[in-house]
């Protein structure tokens, strides 16, 4: 009987552990930096951007000043800067949105981007601005940016 009680006590002591020994790492990923467009993800497929489209950038300084530039090929085949805005970014972690407030011709305007997800190396933004399937209508895609 003493042997049995001794084994139970030994098992009880061995099963106790100190949870403080485990380090939990919560990485606080910064969205600041220079983000270059890399590809679209649409209906389970990767669609590589043209060299022209890859010239775009989302730039966010530590004080959240920054810029947004979007390039695309025109109907004549030239690579053109279609959008270029400089101003102040706001990152809303709760609603996963990036909003750039800028001034154009004396009028305050905003550019809002919904974030699908982000990490220290990749920023994924919901995008429906491009016709990816050659069918009229907005294509719900994810535009993937890589941090430089």
Buried (B, 14 or more C-beta within 10 A) or exposed (E): EEEEEEEEEEEEEEEEEEEEEEEEEEEEEEBBBBBBBBBBBBEEEEBEBEEBBBBBBBBBEEEBEBBBBBBBBEEEEEBEEBEEBEBBBEBEEEEBBBBBBBEEEEEEEEBEBEBBEBEEEEBBBBBEEBEBEEEEEEBEBBBBBBBE
